[in-house]
Amino acid sequence: MIPASLSLFAYCIALVGAMRGRQRILMSAGAVAVLLHAVALVGDLFADGVLTIGVVDALSLVFWQAAVLSLLAWRQLPITALTCMVFPLAGLAAIGAAWPEGMQAGEGIRDNALKLHVGLSVFAAGLFTLAAMQSLLVALQNRALHGAHDPPALLRGLPPLQSMESALFGALWLAWGVLSAALLTGIVFVDDLFDQHLVHKTLLSVTSWAVFLMLLWGHWRYGWRGRTALRWTWAGYAVLLLAYFGSKFVLEELLGQRWG
């Protein structure tokens, strides 16, 4: 609990720095926060070389990754606005994963090839989470441009809308590529992707992959942007959430099973 609690405190300091426009505080406190969060994650996920990921663990890992990516991409993305959304969720997820009552023993993953598959899957989820939050900023910015009132200060500091949309599609292309790699490693390394406890996750993951492929193809071929692109992004992300967390919740919380 100690590293997770300290990471939440550091995330809060970074959030204050972001809201006050203190870039140095944002970056330094954010770096400390993700480092402490990583320490907490190692304790939550690994024991004797076995990888065990529950629902809250997966959420913590995804938001940790989104926090790291938002810091690393500070030259390309609107870091202040993104961190105001990502950091509070990352801090709360860290506390949730480290909470003693939430820790459960269960079946873990020992095979390194399967660990690669799980790692790519979570990496894709983190990238899509960052893209989804970027899409929310694009939606708010688009609404503010067509509104009668002045936009909030947070939106006034954003890059032009065209640059925001370009950054969104860049993130979507990268996330879709990683998701493709995750599905490919699943086909190669997972014995039976359509086993009882994996069939829903597999079908939903493939559906999400197809939705994002259609979005990216539509953007490339027909120039989809604006509301059309945002709706496809949110639809694909919603299906991905069901694949990653909906199936885990049903299996672990309702059926009492725990899988990586």
CORBELZI-V822843 format. One record per helix or strand. SS is the DSSP state (h for helix, s for strand). FROM is the first residue (numbers start at 1). TO is the last residue. Records with the same first field share a line. If there is no record, write none. Layout:
BEGIN
SS->FROM-TO ; FROM-TO
END
This chain:
BEGIN
h->2-19 ; 23-45 ; 55-72 ; 79-98 ; 100-102 ; 112-145 ; 153-156 ; 161-189 ; 199-222 ; 226-254
s->46-47 ; 50-51 ; 109-109
END
